[in-house]
Amino acid sequence: MTNDEHEVSADGLTVGRAAALVGVSVKTLHHWDAIGLVRPSSRTWSGYRVYSGEDIARVHRVLVYRELGLPLAEIGRILDDPSVDARDHLRRQRSQLVDRISRLQTMVSAVDRMLDVSATGMRLTPQEQVDIFGDDWNPDWVGEAEELWGDTAQWTQYAERAAKLTTEDWREVSAATTTLEADLATAKRAGVAPGSVEANRLAERHRALLSTYFDCTHSMQACIGRRFVEEPGYADHYDAYAPGLTVWLRDVIFANAREHGVDPDSATWE
């Protein structure tokens, strides 16, 4: 292509400028000219195509119709049909484009949510999490857990299992958790001693509940028990059921771990 094809004619735009303006290739404009879809109104003195303002407007209309999925032959018939009210037709096309944009925005939101699921596994929005798990639930806990354990095999297990749970499944998990926590508080108030048969049974129920999300060993449970005491947020949650429940639960978990040959003080995430 020579430089002349990119120059601005006194009567309009040459093909290079026209292509750059509307965002298509020169080859595309050449093709549309060849099939009679958009023919430039004139030529330069050296024979190069020159597109007038009306020509460019026609190119834009072609682009709109093409975006709507119409074949070029049908677009040509629409543009050349004198019975078609161009403005009315464009209004209808605009309405269709607005509908398409709305659908695409919905799809983008869906993809964003899928990306969140792929990262955290949970298919619940933050508000749904609070609705199901209670007002004291902090949706940020999922992100914090990912920061701690995101590179572990257990987190992969959690993400895979959580992604399969429906809203109703989560409600059942929440109900089971609430029941267990109430039973723990009852046992604490009744003076059940860590290491007793009843306390060990509760520890195993707690570990089974954790195993909803990943295969939780006694060593892992002991690591979690340590965090219950170290992180203030856990104490706020458990001690609301019964004063001192957080430390008592840690002791119950530790005693049960020892019963299964695990030293809770040196337990590791394995």
ROTORTOR-777121 format. One line per field, with one value per residue: residue in three letters; residue number from 1; chain; x, y, z of N, C-alpha, C in turn. Coordinates in Angstrom, 1 decimal, padded with zeros to 4 digits. Layout:
residuo: ALA,...
num: NUM,...
cadena: A,...
nX: X,...
nY: Y,...
nZ: Z,...
caX: X,...
caY: Y,...
caZ: Z,...
cX: X,...
cY: Y,...
cZ: Z,...
This chain:
residuo: MET,THR,ASN,ASP,GLU,HIS,GLU,VAL,SER,ALA,ASP,GLY,LEU,THR,VAL,GLY,ARG,ALA,ALA,ALA,LEU,VAL,GLY,VAL,SER,VAL,LYS,THR,LEU,HIS,HIS,TRP,ASP,ALA,ILE,GLY,LEU,VAL,ARG,PRO,SER,SER,ARG,THR,TRP,SER,GLY,TYR,ARG,VAL,TYR,SER,GLY,GLU,ASP,ILE,ALA,ARG,VAL,HIS,ARG,VAL,LEU,VAL,TYR,ARG,GLU,LEU,GLY,LEU,PRO,LEU,ALA,GLU,ILE,GLY,ARG,ILE,LEU,ASP,ASP,PRO,SER,VAL,ASP,ALA,ARG,ASP,HIS,LEU,ARG,ARG,GLN,ARG,SER,GLN,LEU,VAL,ASP,ARG,ILE,SER,ARG,LEU,GLN,THR,MET,VAL,SER,ALA,VAL,ASP,ARG,MET,LEU,ASP,VAL,SER,ALA,THR,GLY,MET,ARG,LEU,THR,PRO,GLN,GLU,GLN,VAL,ASP,ILE,PHE,GLY,ASP,ASP,TRP,ASN,PRO,ASP,TRP,VAL,GLY,GLU,ALA,GLU,GLU,LEU,TRP,GLY,ASP,THR,ALA,GLN,TRP,THR,GLN,TYR,ALA,GLU,ARG,ALA,ALA,LYS,LEU,THR,THR,GLU,ASP,TRP,ARG,GLU,VAL,SER,ALA,ALA,THR,THR,THR,LEU,GLU,ALA,ASP,LEU,ALA,THR,ALA,LYS,ARG,ALA,GLY,VAL,ALA,PRO,GLY,SER,VAL,GLU,ALA,ASN,ARG,LEU,ALA,GLU,ARG,HIS,ARG,ALA,LEU,LEU,SER,THR,TYR,PHE,ASP,CYS,THR,HIS,SER,MET,GLN,ALA,CYS,ILE,GLY,ARG,ARG,PHE,VAL,GLU,GLU,PRO,GLY,TYR,ALA,ASP,HIS,TYR,ASP,ALA,TYR,ALA,PRO,GLY,LEU,THR,VAL,TRP,LEU,ARG,ASP,VAL,ILE,PHE,ALA,ASN,ALA,ARG,GLU,HIS,GLY,VAL,ASP,PRO,ASP,SER,ALA,THR,TRP,GLU
num: 1,2,3,4,5,6,7,8,9,10,11,12,13,14,15,16,17,18,19,20,21,22,23,24,25,26,27,28,29,30,31,32,33,34,35,36,37,38,39,40,41,42,43,44,45,46,47,48,49,50,51,52,53,54,55,56,57,58,59,60,61,62,63,64,65,66,67,68,69,70,71,72,73,74,75,76,77,78,79,80,81,82,83,84,85,86,87,88,89,90,91,92,93,94,95,96,97,98,99,100,101,102,103,104,105,106,107,108,109,110,111,112,113,114,115,116,117,118,119,120,121,122,123,124,125,126,127,128,129,130,131,132,133,134,135,136,137,138,139,140,141,142,143,144,145,146,147,148,149,150,151,152,153,154,155,156,157,158,159,160,161,162,163,164,165,166,167,168,169,170,171,172,173,174,175,176,177,178,179,180,181,182,183,184,185,186,187,188,189,190,191,192,193,194,195,196,197,198,199,200,201,202,203,204,205,206,207,208,209,210,211,212,213,214,215,216,217,218,219,220,221,222,223,224,225,226,227,228,229,230,231,232,233,234,235,236,237,238,239,240,241,242,243,244,245,246,247,248,249,250,251,252,253,254,255,256,257,258,259,260,261,262,263,264,265,266,267,268,269,270
cadena: A,A,A,A,A,A,A,A,A,A,A,A,A,A,A,A,A,A,A,A,A,A,A,A,A,A,A,A,A,A,A,A,A,A,A,A,A,A,A,A,A,A,A,A,A,A,A,A,A,A,A,A,A,A,A,A,A,A,A,A,A,A,A,A,A,A,A,A,A,A,A,A,A,A,A,A,A,A,A,A,A,A,A,A,A,A,A,A,A,A,A,A,A,A,A,A,A,A,A,A,A,A,A,A,A,A,A,A,A,A,A,A,A,A,A,A,A,A,A,A,A,A,A,A,A,A,A,A,A,A,A,A,A,A,A,A,A,A,A,A,A,A,A,A,A,A,A,A,A,A,A,A,A,A,A,A,A,A,A,A,A,A,A,A,A,A,A,A,A,A,A,A,A,A,A,A,A,A,A,A,A,A,A,A,A,A,A,A,A,A,A,A,A,A,A,A,A,A,A,A,A,A,A,A,A,A,A,A,A,A,A,A,A,A,A,A,A,A,A,A,A,A,A,A,A,A,A,A,A,A,A,A,A,A,A,A,A,A,A,A,A,A,A,A,A,A,A,A,A,A,A,A,A,A,A,A,A,A,A,A,A,A,A,A,A,A,A,A,A,A
nX: 000.8,000.5,001.6,-000.3,-002.7,-003.3,-003.7,-005.6,-008.2,-009.5,-012.1,-012.9,-012.2,-009.4,-008.8,-007.1,-007.3,-010.0,-010.4,-008.9,-010.4,-012.9,-012.2,-011.7,-010.0,-008.0,-008.2,-010.7,-012.4,-011.8,-012.8,-015.6,-016.1,-015.7,-017.8,-019.9,-021.1,-020.2,-019.4,-016.9,-017.5,-016.0,-012.8,-009.3,-007.1,-005.1,-006.4,-007.2,-009.4,-012.0,-013.7,-016.7,-018.6,-021.1,-020.5,-018.9,-020.8,-022.5,-020.7,-020.5,-023.1,-023.1,-021.3,-022.8,-025.0,-023.6,-022.5,-024.7,-025.0,-026.0,-025.7,-023.5,-024.8,-027.5,-027.4,-026.6,-029.0,-030.8,-029.7,-030.0,-032.6,-035.2,-037.6,-037.2,-037.1,-034.5,-033.7,-035.7,-035.1,-032.5,-033.0,-034.4,-032.3,-030.5,-031.9,-031.8,-029.0,-028.6,-030.0,-028.4,-026.0,-026.8,-027.3,-024.7,-023.4,-024.7,-023.6,-020.9,-021.0,-021.7,-019.4,-017.5,-018.4,-018.0,-015.2,-014.6,-015.6,-013.9,-011.6,-012.2,-014.0,-016.6,-019.9,-021.6,-022.8,-021.4,-023.5,-025.3,-023.9,-023.8,-026.6,-027.0,-025.1,-025.2,-025.3,-022.9,-021.1,-018.2,-017.6,-015.0,-013.4,-013.2,-011.4,-009.2,-008.6,-007.8,-005.5,-003.9,-003.9,-004.0,-002.2,-002.2,-003.0,-005.3,-006.8,-007.4,-009.0,-011.1,-012.0,-012.9,-014.9,-016.6,-017.5,-019.4,-021.5,-024.9,-027.1,-028.9,-027.5,-025.5,-027.0,-027.7,-025.2,-024.6,-026.7,-025.9,-023.5,-024.3,-025.8,-023.8,-022.1,-023.9,-024.2,-021.5,-021.3,-023.2,-022.0,-019.7,-020.7,-021.8,-019.6,-018.1,-015.1,-012.1,-010.7,-012.3,-014.7,-017.1,-016.2,-014.3,-015.9,-017.3,-015.2,-014.6,-016.9,-016.6,-014.3,-015.3,-017.1,-015.4,-014.3,-016.1,-015.3,-012.6,-010.2,-009.7,-007.2,-006.2,-003.9,-004.2,-006.5,-005.7,-004.0,-005.8,-007.3,-005.4,-005.4,-007.9,-007.6,-005.6,-006.5,-008.5,-011.1,-012.3,-012.6,-014.5,-016.7,-017.1,-017.2,-019.4,-021.4,-020.8,-019.1,-015.6,-015.6,-014.0,-011.3,-011.7,-012.7,-010.4,-008.8,-010.2,-010.0,-007.2,-006.7,-008.1,-006.5,-004.1,-005.0,-005.1,-002.5,-001.1,000.9,-000.3,001.0,003.2,002.1,001.6,000.5,-000.6
nY: -001.2,002.2,005.5,007.3,006.2,006.6,009.2,012.3,013.2,016.1,015.8,013.8,010.8,008.8,005.2,004.1,005.9,005.9,003.2,003.2,005.0,003.7,001.3,-001.1,-003.4,-002.4,-004.2,-005.3,-003.2,-003.0,-005.5,-005.1,-003.2,-004.5,-006.4,-004.7,-003.8,-001.5,001.1,003.4,006.9,008.4,008.9,009.5,011.7,010.0,007.6,006.3,005.1,007.1,008.0,009.4,011.4,010.2,007.7,006.7,006.7,004.7,002.5,002.3,001.5,-001.0,-002.2,-002.3,-003.9,-006.2,-006.9,-007.7,-010.1,-010.5,-011.7,-010.5,-010.3,-010.0,-007.7,-005.9,-005.9,-004.8,-002.2,-001.2,-001.2,000.8,001.0,000.7,002.3,004.1,005.3,004.4,001.7,001.6,002.4,000.1,-001.7,-000.6,-001.0,-003.8,-004.1,-002.9,-004.8,-007.0,-006.1,-005.9,-008.7,-009.6,-008.3,-009.5,-012.1,-011.5,-010.9,-013.4,-014.9,-013.6,-014.5,-017.2,-017.2,-016.4,-018.6,-020.6,-019.8,-019.8,-021.9,-021.8,-021.3,-019.3,-016.0,-013.2,-012.1,-014.2,-016.1,-014.9,-015.0,-017.7,-018.7,-017.1,-013.9,-013.3,-014.4,-014.0,-013.2,-012.7,-014.6,-016.8,-016.0,-015.4,-018.0,-019.2,-017.8,-018.8,-021.6,-022.1,-023.2,-025.9,-029.4,-030.0,-027.6,-027.6,-029.9,-028.9,-026.7,-028.1,-029.7,-027.9,-026.4,-028.0,-028.1,-027.2,-024.5,-025.4,-027.6,-026.2,-025.1,-027.3,-028.1,-025.9,-026.1,-028.5,-027.7,-025.7,-027.3,-029.0,-027.1,-026.2,-028.5,-028.8,-026.6,-027.3,-029.6,-028.4,-026.7,-028.6,-029.7,-031.7,-033.5,-032.8,-035.4,-037.4,-040.1,-039.0,-036.4,-037.0,-038.2,-036.0,-034.5,-036.1,-035.8,-033.1,-033.2,-034.8,-033.1,-031.1,-032.6,-032.6,-030.7,-031.3,-034.0,-034.4,-034.9,-036.0,-034.6,-032.3,-031.3,-030.6,-028.5,-026.7,-026.4,-025.1,-022.6,-021.7,-020.7,-018.8,-016.9,-014.1,-013.8,-016.3,-016.9,-015.0,-016.0,-018.7,-018.4,-017.0,-018.9,-020.3,-019.2,-019.5,-021.6,-021.8,-022.3,-024.6,-026.3,-026.4,-027.9,-030.2,-031.2,-031.5,-033.4,-035.6,-035.9,-036.8,-039.3,-040.6,-040.9,-038.5,-035.8,-032.8,-030.4,-030.3,-030.8,-030.9,-029.6,-032.0
nZ: 000.0,-000.8,000.4,-000.4,-000.1,002.6,002.9,003.5,001.6,-000.2,-000.4,001.3,003.2,002.5,001.9,003.9,006.0,006.5,007.3,009.7,011.2,011.6,012.6,011.3,009.0,006.1,004.1,004.7,004.0,001.3,000.4,001.0,-000.8,-003.2,-003.2,-003.3,-001.0,000.6,-001.2,-002.0,-002.5,-004.3,-006.0,-005.6,-007.4,-008.2,-008.3,-006.0,-003.5,-002.0,000.8,001.7,004.2,004.3,003.3,005.4,007.4,006.4,006.6,009.4,010.0,008.8,010.5,012.9,012.2,011.5,014.0,015.3,014.1,011.6,008.2,005.6,003.0,003.7,005.1,003.2,001.6,003.4,003.7,001.2,000.6,-000.3,001.1,003.7,006.7,007.7,010.2,012.0,011.8,012.8,015.5,016.4,016.2,018.0,020.4,020.5,020.7,023.2,024.8,024.4,025.6,028.2,028.7,028.4,030.5,032.6,032.2,032.7,035.4,036.3,035.5,037.1,039.6,039.3,039.2,041.8,043.1,042.2,043.5,046.3,046.6,047.8,047.0,047.8,048.3,050.2,051.8,051.8,053.2,055.7,056.3,056.5,058.3,060.5,062.3,063.5,061.8,059.8,056.6,055.7,056.9,055.3,053.2,054.8,055.8,053.4,052.9,054.9,054.4,051.7,050.0,050.5,050.3,051.6,051.4,048.7,048.6,050.2,048.5,046.3,047.4,048.6,046.4,045.3,047.1,047.7,048.4,050.2,051.2,052.6,054.6,056.0,057.0,058.5,060.5,061.7,062.8,064.6,066.3,067.4,068.6,070.6,072.1,073.0,074.6,076.6,077.7,078.7,080.7,082.3,083.5,082.2,081.8,079.9,078.0,079.0,078.3,077.2,076.5,074.6,072.6,071.8,070.7,068.5,067.1,066.4,064.8,062.7,061.7,060.7,058.7,056.8,055.0,054.5,054.6,057.8,060.0,063.4,064.1,062.5,063.5,066.1,065.5,064.6,067.0,068.6,067.3,067.9,070.5,070.2,068.4,068.7,067.6,067.5,070.2,070.9,069.5,070.5,073.3,073.6,073.7,076.1,079.0,078.8,077.0,074.8,075.5,076.9,074.8,073.2,075.0,075.1,072.5,072.4,074.4,073.3,071.0,072.1,073.0,070.7,070.0,069.3,069.8,070.9,071.4,069.7,067.3,063.8,060.5,059.0
caX: 000.0,001.3,001.3,-001.4,-004.0,-003.5,-003.8,-006.9,-008.6,-010.3,-013.6,-013.2,-011.1,-008.9,-009.2,-006.4,-007.8,-011.3,-010.2,-008.4,-011.5,-014.0,-011.7,-011.6,-008.8,-008.1,-008.6,-012.1,-013.1,-011.6,-013.8,-016.9,-016.2,-015.8,-019.1,-021.0,-021.7,-019.9,-018.5,-016.6,-018.2,-015.1,-011.5,-008.3,-006.6,-004.3,-007.2,-007.4,-010.8,-012.2,-014.9,-017.4,-019.2,-022.2,-019.9,-018.5,-022.0,-022.9,-019.8,-020.9,-024.3,-022.7,-020.7,-023.8,-025.7,-022.7,-022.4,-026.0,-025.0,-026.6,-024.8,-023.3,-025.7,-028.7,-027.1,-026.7,-030.4,-031.4,-029.2,-030.4,-034.1,-035.8,-038.8,-036.7,-036.8,-033.2,-033.7,-036.5,-034.4,-031.4,-033.6,-034.6,-031.0,-030.0,-032.6,-031.2,-027.7,-028.8,-030.4,-027.2,-025.1,-027.4,-027.0,-023.3,-023.1,-025.1,-022.6,-019.7,-021.2,-021.7,-018.1,-016.8,-018.7,-017.3,-013.8,-014.6,-015.8,-012.6,-010.6,-012.6,-014.9,-017.9,-020.8,-022.5,-022.4,-021.2,-024.8,-025.9,-023.1,-024.3,-027.9,-027.0,-024.2,-025.5,-024.8,-021.5,-020.2,-017.4,-017.2,-013.6,-012.7,-012.8,-010.2,-008.1,-008.2,-007.1,-004.1,-003.1,-003.8,-004.4,-001.3,-002.2,-003.9,-006.6,-007.6,-007.9,-010.2,-012.2,-012.6,-013.7,-016.2,-017.5,-018.1,-020.5,-022.6,-025.9,-027.5,-029.6,-026.4,-024.8,-027.9,-027.6,-023.9,-024.8,-027.5,-025.1,-022.5,-025.0,-026.2,-022.6,-021.7,-024.8,-023.8,-020.3,-021.6,-023.9,-021.0,-018.8,-021.4,-022.0,-018.4,-017.4,-013.7,-011.3,-010.1,-013.3,-015.3,-018.0,-015.5,-013.6,-016.9,-017.6,-014.0,-014.7,-017.9,-016.0,-013.4,-016.1,-017.7,-014.4,-014.0,-017.1,-014.6,-011.4,-009.9,-009.1,-006.5,-006.1,-002.9,-004.7,-007.5,-005.0,-003.5,-007.0,-007.6,-004.5,-005.8,-009.1,-007.2,-004.7,-007.2,-009.6,-012.4,-012.8,-013.1,-015.7,-017.7,-017.4,-017.5,-020.8,-022.2,-020.6,-017.8,-014.4,-015.8,-012.9,-010.1,-012.2,-012.7,-009.0,-008.3,-010.9,-009.3,-005.8,-006.8,-008.5,-005.4,-003.2,-005.6,-004.8,-001.0,-000.7,001.3,-000.9,001.9,004.1,001.3,001.8,-000.6,-000.4
caY: 000.0,003.4,006.5,008.0,005.5,007.1,010.7,012.8,013.9,017.3,015.4,012.8,010.0,007.6,004.0,003.9,006.8,005.4,002.0,003.5,005.7,002.8,000.2,-002.3,-003.4,-001.9,-005.4,-005.5,-002.2,-003.5,-006.6,-004.6,-002.4,-005.5,-007.0,-003.7,-003.4,-000.1,001.6,004.8,007.8,009.0,008.5,010.6,011.9,008.9,006.4,005.7,005.2,008.2,007.8,010.6,011.2,009.3,006.4,006.3,006.4,003.3,001.5,002.2,000.8,-002.3,-002.8,-002.5,-005.1,-007.4,-007.2,-008.4,-011.4,-010.6,-011.9,-009.4,-010.2,-009.5,-006.3,-005.1,-005.8,-003.8,-000.9,-000.7,-001.2,002.2,001.0,000.6,003.6,003.9,005.7,003.4,000.4,001.7,002.4,-001.3,-002.4,-000.1,-001.7,-005.2,-004.0,-002.7,-006.1,-007.8,-005.6,-006.4,-010.1,-009.8,-007.8,-010.6,-013.1,-011.1,-011.1,-014.9,-015.3,-013.2,-015.3,-018.5,-017.0,-016.5,-020.0,-021.3,-019.5,-020.2,-023.1,-021.5,-020.7,-018.4,-014.6,-012.8,-012.0,-015.6,-016.7,-014.4,-015.4,-019.1,-019.0,-016.2,-012.5,-013.2,-014.9,-013.0,-013.7,-012.6,-015.8,-017.8,-015.5,-015.6,-019.4,-019.4,-017.3,-019.8,-023.0,-022.1,-024.0,-027.3,-030.4,-029.9,-026.5,-028.1,-030.7,-028.0,-026.0,-029.0,-030.2,-026.7,-026.0,-029.0,-027.9,-026.3,-023.6,-026.3,-028.4,-025.3,-024.9,-028.5,-028.0,-024.8,-026.6,-029.5,-026.9,-025.1,-028.3,-029.4,-026.1,-026.2,-029.7,-028.5,-025.7,-028.0,-030.4,-027.5,-026.3,-029.8,-030.1,-032.8,-033.3,-033.2,-036.8,-038.4,-040.7,-038.1,-035.3,-037.6,-038.4,-034.6,-034.1,-036.8,-035.2,-031.9,-033.6,-035.3,-031.9,-030.5,-033.5,-032.3,-029.9,-031.9,-035.1,-033.8,-035.8,-035.5,-033.6,-031.1,-030.8,-030.0,-027.2,-025.8,-026.1,-024.0,-021.3,-021.2,-019.9,-017.8,-015.9,-013.5,-014.0,-017.6,-016.8,-014.2,-016.9,-019.9,-018.0,-016.6,-020.1,-020.6,-018.7,-020.4,-022.7,-021.8,-023.0,-026.0,-027.0,-026.7,-028.9,-031.5,-031.6,-031.9,-034.7,-036.7,-036.2,-037.7,-040.6,-041.2,-040.9,-037.3,-034.7,-031.6,-029.3,-030.3,-031.3,-030.1,-029.7,-033.2
caZ: 000.0,-000.9,001.3,-000.9,000.5,003.9,002.9,003.6,000.4,000.1,-000.5,002.3,003.7,001.7,002.5,005.1,007.1,006.8,008.0,011.0,011.9,011.9,013.3,010.5,008.2,004.7,003.4,004.8,003.1,-000.1,000.2,001.0,-002.0,-004.2,-003.2,-003.4,000.3,000.8,-002.2,-001.8,-003.4,-005.3,-006.1,-005.7,-008.8,-008.6,-008.4,-004.7,-002.9,-001.1,001.6,002.2,005.4,004.1,003.2,006.7,008.1,006.0,007.2,010.8,010.0,008.5,011.7,013.8,011.8,011.6,015.4,015.6,013.6,010.2,007.1,004.7,002.0,004.2,005.5,001.9,001.2,004.3,003.5,-000.2,000.4,-000.1,001.9,005.1,007.4,008.3,011.6,012.8,011.9,013.8,016.8,016.8,016.4,019.2,021.4,020.5,021.3,024.7,025.4,024.4,026.6,029.5,028.9,028.6,031.8,033.5,032.1,033.3,036.8,036.6,035.4,038.3,040.7,039.1,039.6,043.3,043.5,041.9,044.5,047.6,046.6,048.3,046.0,048.5,048.4,051.6,052.5,052.0,054.2,057.0,056.5,056.8,059.4,061.6,062.2,063.9,060.8,059.1,055.3,055.5,057.4,054.2,052.6,055.8,055.8,052.1,053.0,055.7,054.0,050.3,049.2,051.0,049.6,052.3,050.8,047.4,048.9,050.6,047.4,045.4,048.0,048.8,045.2,045.0,048.0,047.4,049.5,051.2,051.9,053.6,055.7,056.9,057.6,059.6,061.5,062.4,063.5,065.7,067.3,068.0,069.5,071.8,072.9,073.6,075.7,077.6,078.3,079.5,081.9,083.1,084.1,081.5,081.8,078.8,078.1,079.3,077.1,076.6,075.8,073.3,071.6,071.2,069.9,067.3,066.3,065.9,063.7,061.6,061.0,059.9,057.6,055.7,054.1,054.1,055.5,059.0,061.0,064.7,064.2,062.0,064.5,067.2,065.0,064.6,068.4,069.0,066.7,068.7,071.7,069.8,067.6,069.5,067.0,067.9,071.6,070.9,069.0,071.3,074.7,073.7,074.1,077.5,079.3,078.9,076.1,073.8,076.1,077.2,073.6,072.9,075.9,074.7,071.3,072.7,075.1,072.3,070.1,072.8,073.0,069.4,069.7,068.7,070.8,070.4,071.5,068.5,066.1,062.5,059.6,058.1
cX: 000.9,000.8,000.0,-002.7,-004.3,-003.7,-005.3,-007.2,-009.4,-011.8,-013.9,-012.0,-010.7,-009.0,-008.4,-006.9,-009.2,-011.3,-009.8,-009.6,-012.5,-013.5,-011.8,-010.3,-009.1,-008.6,-010.1,-012.9,-012.9,-012.6,-015.2,-017.2,-016.5,-017.2,-020.3,-021.6,-021.5,-018.9,-018.2,-017.1,-017.3,-013.7,-010.6,-007.9,-005.7,-005.1,-007.5,-008.8,-010.8,-013.6,-015.5,-018.0,-020.4,-021.7,-019.5,-019.7,-022.6,-022.0,-020.2,-022.2,-024.0,-022.2,-021.8,-024.6,-024.9,-022.5,-023.6,-026.1,-025.6,-025.5,-024.7,-024.3,-027.0,-028.6,-027.2,-028.1,-031.1,-031.0,-029.7,-031.9,-034.7,-037.0,-038.4,-036.5,-035.6,-033.1,-034.5,-035.8,-033.3,-031.9,-033.8,-033.3,-030.3,-030.6,-032.0,-029.8,-027.7,-029.1,-029.2,-026.2,-025.5,-027.1,-025.5,-022.8,-023.5,-024.1,-021.3,-019.8,-021.1,-020.2,-017.3,-017.1,-018.1,-015.8,-013.7,-014.7,-014.5,-011.6,-011.0,-013.5,-016.3,-018.7,-021.8,-021.9,-022.1,-022.5,-025.4,-025.2,-023.6,-025.7,-028.0,-026.3,-024.4,-024.8,-023.4,-020.5,-019.5,-017.0,-015.7,-012.8,-012.3,-011.5,-009.0,-007.6,-007.5,-005.7,-003.3,-002.9,-004.0,-003.4,-001.2,-003.2,-005.3,-007.4,-008.1,-009.1,-011.4,-012.9,-013.4,-015.0,-017.1,-018.2,-019.3,-021.7,-023.6,-026.2,-028.1,-028.5,-025.8,-025.7,-027.8,-026.3,-024.0,-025.6,-026.7,-024.1,-023.1,-025.4,-024.9,-022.1,-022.5,-024.5,-022.5,-020.5,-022.3,-022.9,-020.1,-019.5,-021.7,-020.8,-017.7,-015.9,-013.0,-010.7,-011.1,-014.0,-016.3,-017.3,-014.8,-014.6,-017.2,-016.4,-014.1,-015.8,-017.4,-015.1,-014.2,-016.7,-016.7,-014.1,-015.1,-016.3,-013.3,-011.1,-009.1,-008.5,-006.5,-005.0,-003.4,-005.7,-006.8,-004.4,-004.7,-007.4,-006.7,-004.9,-007.1,-008.7,-006.4,-005.4,-008.4,-011.0,-013.0,-013.4,-014.4,-016.9,-018.1,-017.8,-018.9,-021.8,-022.1,-019.2,-016.7,-014.6,-014.6,-011.7,-010.5,-012.2,-011.3,-008.5,-008.9,-010.2,-007.9,-005.8,-007.2,-007.3,-004.4,-003.7,-005.3,-003.3,-000.4,-000.3,000.7,000.1,002.9,003.4,001.5,000.6,-000.3,-001.4
cY: 001.2,004.4,007.2,007.5,006.0,008.6,011.1,013.6,015.1,016.9,014.3,012.0,008.9,006.4,003.7,004.6,006.3,004.1,002.2,004.1,004.7,001.6,-001.1,-002.3,-002.8,-003.0,-005.6,-004.4,-002.5,-004.5,-006.1,-003.8,-003.4,-006.2,-006.0,-003.3,-002.0,000.3,003.0,005.7,008.3,008.4,009.7,010.7,010.7,007.6,005.8,006.0,006.4,008.1,009.1,010.3,010.2,007.9,005.8,005.9,005.0,002.3,001.3,001.3,-000.7,-003.0,-003.1,-003.8,-006.4,-007.8,-008.0,-009.8,-011.6,-010.8,-010.7,-009.2,-009.6,-008.0,-005.4,-004.9,-004.8,-002.4,-000.3,-000.7,000.1,002.2,000.9,002.0,003.4,004.2,004.7,002.1,000.5,001.8,000.9,-002.0,-001.9,-000.8,-003.2,-005.2,-003.8,-004.0,-007.0,-007.4,-006.0,-007.8,-010.3,-009.3,-008.9,-011.8,-012.8,-011.3,-012.6,-015.4,-014.9,-014.0,-016.7,-018.4,-017.0,-017.9,-020.8,-021.0,-020.0,-021.4,-022.8,-020.8,-019.7,-016.9,-014.3,-012.7,-013.3,-016.3,-016.2,-014.9,-016.9,-019.4,-018.1,-014.8,-012.4,-013.9,-013.8,-013.6,-013.6,-013.8,-016.7,-017.3,-015.7,-017.1,-019.8,-018.9,-018.2,-021.1,-023.2,-023.0,-025.5,-028.1,-030.3,-028.8,-026.9,-029.0,-029.8,-027.3,-026.9,-029.5,-029.0,-026.3,-026.8,-028.8,-026.9,-025.4,-024.4,-027.1,-027.5,-025.1,-026.1,-028.5,-027.0,-025.4,-027.7,-028.8,-026.3,-026.1,-028.8,-028.4,-025.9,-027.3,-029.5,-027.6,-026.4,-028.9,-029.6,-027.1,-027.4,-030.3,-031.4,-032.5,-033.6,-034.6,-037.8,-039.0,-039.7,-037.0,-035.8,-037.8,-037.0,-034.2,-034.8,-036.2,-033.9,-032.2,-034.1,-034.1,-031.2,-031.3,-033.4,-031.5,-030.5,-033.1,-034.6,-034.9,-035.2,-034.5,-032.2,-030.5,-030.1,-028.6,-026.2,-025.4,-025.0,-022.6,-020.8,-020.3,-018.7,-016.6,-015.4,-013.8,-015.3,-017.6,-016.0,-015.1,-017.9,-019.4,-017.4,-017.7,-020.4,-020.0,-019.7,-021.6,-022.9,-022.6,-024.4,-026.9,-027.4,-027.9,-030.3,-032.0,-032.2,-033.3,-035.9,-037.0,-037.1,-039.1,-041.3,-041.1,-039.7,-036.3,-033.4,-030.4,-029.2,-030.8,-030.3,-030.4,-030.8,-034.3
cZ: 000.0,000.2,000.9,-000.3,001.9,004.0,003.0,002.3,000.7,000.2,000.5,002.7,002.7,002.6,003.8,006.3,007.5,007.7,009.5,011.8,012.4,012.6,012.6,009.6,006.8,003.9,003.4,004.0,001.7,-000.5,000.1,-000.3,-003.2,-004.3,-003.2,-002.1,000.7,-000.2,-002.0,-002.9,-004.5,-005.2,-006.1,-007.2,-009.3,-008.5,-007.1,-004.2,-002.0,-000.5,002.1,003.6,005.4,004.0,004.5,007.5,007.7,006.6,008.7,010.9,009.7,009.7,012.7,013.5,011.9,013.1,015.9,014.9,012.2,009.2,006.2,003.6,002.5,004.6,004.2,001.5,002.1,003.9,002.1,-000.4,000.7,000.9,003.4,005.6,008.2,009.8,012.5,012.9,012.8,015.2,017.3,017.0,017.7,020.4,021.6,021.1,022.8,025.4,025.5,025.4,028.0,029.8,029.1,030.0,032.9,033.4,032.7,034.8,037.2,036.5,036.6,039.5,040.6,039.5,041.1,043.8,043.3,042.9,045.9,047.7,047.0,047.3,046.6,048.5,049.9,052.4,052.7,053.1,055.6,057.3,057.0,058.1,060.6,061.5,062.7,063.0,060.1,057.7,055.0,056.0,056.3,053.5,053.5,055.8,054.5,052.2,053.9,055.1,052.5,049.5,049.7,050.2,050.2,051.7,049.4,047.6,049.3,049.4,046.5,046.1,048.2,047.6,044.8,046.0,047.6,048.6,050.6,052.0,052.9,054.8,056.6,057.6,058.8,060.7,062.4,063.3,064.8,066.8,068.1,069.0,070.8,072.7,073.6,074.8,076.9,078.4,079.2,080.8,082.8,083.8,083.4,081.3,080.4,079.0,078.5,078.1,076.4,075.8,074.5,072.2,071.0,070.3,068.5,066.4,065.7,064.7,062.5,060.9,060.1,058.6,056.5,054.6,053.6,055.0,056.7,059.9,062.4,064.9,063.6,062.9,065.7,066.8,065.0,066.1,068.9,068.5,067.4,069.8,071.3,069.1,068.4,068.9,067.3,069.3,071.7,070.4,070.1,072.8,074.8,074.0,075.6,077.8,079.4,077.9,075.2,074.3,076.4,075.9,073.1,073.7,075.5,073.5,071.6,073.4,074.2,071.4,070.8,072.9,071.7,069.0,069.2,069.9,070.3,070.5,070.3,067.2,064.9,061.6,058.6,058.5
